[in-house]
Amino acid sequence: MADPAMSVTPYWELTFDADGDPDTGRRDRLLAEVVDRGVEDLVVFSHGWNSDRSGATRLYSHFFAPFPELAPTARLGYVGVVWPSMRFSDEPIPDFPRAVAAEMPPRPVLDKDTRHALLETFPGRATVIDQLARMLDQQPRDEAALEEFGRLVRLLVEVVPPGPQAWFAADTLAEGVPQDEPEILAGPAAAVCEEFAQVLAGLESPQGAQEFTIPNPWDGAHELLRQGTYYAMKRRAGTVGERGLGRVVGQLAEVAPNMRVHLVGHSFGGRLVSFALRGLPEGVRTVKSVTLLQGAFSHYAFATRLPHDARAGGVLQGQQNRVDGPLVCCFSSHDSALGTLYPLASRMAGDAQGVAAFGIGRMLGDKWGAMGHDGVQAVPGTVSLRLADALKKLPVKGCVNVDAAAVVRRGGPPAGAHSDICHRELARLVLAAGRIQ
């Protein structure tokens, strides 16, 4: 019988800390029980921004619920990955109870739940967080205050974990080309806040409406804080995937060499499960499918060469070949978080154009685009399908882009449909990618 908090059984939880070290008790329980339970196909799902375990568990229970009915004869097992991330509490998740996505004070005030999440995510930074919250509440009307706010955001997120990843977790690497920090943290904070405020005002206005009010730059400051934490969590997702989940999948291959593993990730969780491929021990071929749901990392992450820079390639170039099956990337034009805010925040220092100068329309094909907005790019042989067609016949190998806009479409600003992933059709897609019946 399923755990009361979970819709399926058998279900295990894998918990990792910020350095990718697992809760050994939970890991050892999975390794000990997965064979005894006769699991043939193990679906491993990683969340994106969630401030606590309960939010992740609700997501997994909701997403996994259709699986037993859709694959009644399969010997399925389920794993929920829990890692220390956070989600700004003013980003409601479609179909979650009102208690989970409660009414929040209007931006730019920092609500108590988000403040608590920041304190848990950035231990030892309570004084900085208090200062940030106070400034968002008071909104001083001078440029120097916005510059001070930018300095505090940088101070909050600048702690760098040990290891090879750049502090801001770039998804492209260049031989001999310096990887600078994001312009949103290196450039003049006041200008960036004003530009973010302009874009947010555009996202929140009815299409075609004329706006005559000047956007509040402190709305942009709130977004600057969100994006600062975004870089820290993006970096952490890669660390947990490579040093944590990849190694555990290798250990699973040792105890259950014939079990098929299927990795699923939402938002930063897509980055986490993709980096797990890089962390797989040599020779492990048990990962039979990867499904990325609104992946919040560069659409060039798997590219060998970037179209705009022949010296650079994706940080995960070639890793799709570690999958003994397809790597399926779902995207949606209704995802405002990835279609607009992601490319805004992903530009590097030294980029000549300002944030607002791009305009929303120009971002759609921009070099800083995200997987969850337009799919895998610059990987030869990638197949592109609509969701309905993918559910009829899905390639058994290689990268596959799936336009899921027909179902991933609900959600308000600023994130849009970014978290609208709990759909029966997407559950079917995971099963189809893994050839699970």
Buried (B, 14 or more C-beta within 10 A) or exposed (E): EBEEEBBBBBBBBBBBBBBBBBBEEBBEBBBEEBEEEEBEBBBBBBBBBBBBBEBBBBBBBBBBBBBBEBBEEBBBBBBBBBBBBBBBBBBBBBBBEEEBBEEBEEBBBBBEBBBBBBBEBBEEBEEBBEBBBEBBEEBEEEBEBBBBBBEBBBBBBBEEBEEEBBBBBBBBBBEEEEBBBBBBBBBEBBBBBBBBBBBBBBBBEEEEEEEEEEBBBBBBBBBBBBBBBBBBBBBBBBBBBBBBBBBBBBBBBEEBEEBBBBBBBBBBBBBBBBBBBBBBEEEBEBBBBBBBBBBBBBBBBBBEBBEEEEEBBBBBBBBBEBBBBBBBBBBBBBBBBBBBBBBBBBBBBEBEEBBBEBEBEEBEEBBBBBBBBBBBBBBEEBBBBEBEEBBEEBBEBBBBBBBBBEBBBEBEBBBBBBBBBBBBBBBBBBBBBBBBE
